[in-house]
Amino acid sequence: MGLQKKSQKTPASEIDLAEQRKDLDLEFAKTFDEGYEQFKIGELLRYARERAGFTQEELAGKLNTKKSAISRIENHSEDIRLSTLFHYAEALGKKLQVSIQ
């Protein structure tokens, strides 16, 4: 008897499932969208840091903080202050742009 592979969901199918659930459950839709925005901010910060060639430890040194603080900013950005974003971007040699659409 051979082993069968479990079917793996692709990210696209997981997104489709989330969209379907959002249509059915307004509370899920609200928390999902808020969580995604927080995740996206953290990922943008991490990507900018890596593109600038900094490790978390190096960036922490430039900001006079600890590596754990940088990790927290990148992984748990739900309550990040605008001033923190400004200093983070400045330490990377970047400018912070804020947009209201």
N, C-alpha and C positions, 0 to 999 in steps of 0.2 A: 504494500500500500504506500503510495507516494505522498509526500507532503504537499499541501496546497498553500499557495501564497495567500496571505490575507490581502484583500483589496485595500489600498491606501487611498485616502481622500487627498485630492489635490487641493492646494490653497484656494483655487477658484471655486471648487465645489463647497468648501467650508464657508467661503464668502457668500455663495448662493444660499446656503442654509441659514446663515446669519440674517441675510436680507429677508428671507421668507419668515423667519421668526419675528423680525422687527415689524413686519406687516401685521402680524397677529397679536403682538404683545407690546403695547406702547411703553410700559415701564422698562422692558428689556431694550427697546429701541433707544430710549433716553440714556440708560447706563452704558450701553454698547458704544454709542456715539461719543459720549464723554470719555470713556476709557480709551477709545481709539485716538482721540485728539491728544490725550496725555501721552500715549505710546508714541505717537508721531513726533511730538516735540522732543522727547528723549532720544529717539532715533536720529532726528536731525542734528541734535547736539553731538551725539556720538560720531556721526558721519563727518561733521565739520571738524571735530577734533582729530579724527584719523586722517582726514585729507590734509590737515595742517601739519601732520607728522608728529603729533604729541601723544604720549601715553597718558593715562589718567594721572599717574604719579607726577609726570613732568608738568602737566597743566595745574595740578594741585600746588606745586611749588610756585608757579607763576602767580597763583591766586592766594598764596599764603594760607592754604588750607590743607586738609588731609585727602588722600586718595579716596577714602570712603565717602567723603562729601561729594566728590565728582561722580562716583558711582551712583550715589543716591540721586543726584541731579539727573543723570542720564536714564536711570531705571525707574525712578518714582517722581516724575516731574509734575504731579498733579497740583501742587501748591507753590510752584516756583515763582519767585518775585521777579518783576521786570528788571529791577536793579541787578539781580543775580544773572539774568540773561545778558544784560549789557556788559557786565564784567567778564563773563564767560567768553562772549564774542570778542571783546577787546583783547583778552589774553591770547586769543587765536589770531589776532591781527585782522579781525573781521569787523563789520559794522552790523548792528542789529537793526532790522527793519520790522516795523509793526504795521499791519494793514487791517482795516475794518472794511469788510465787504458786504 
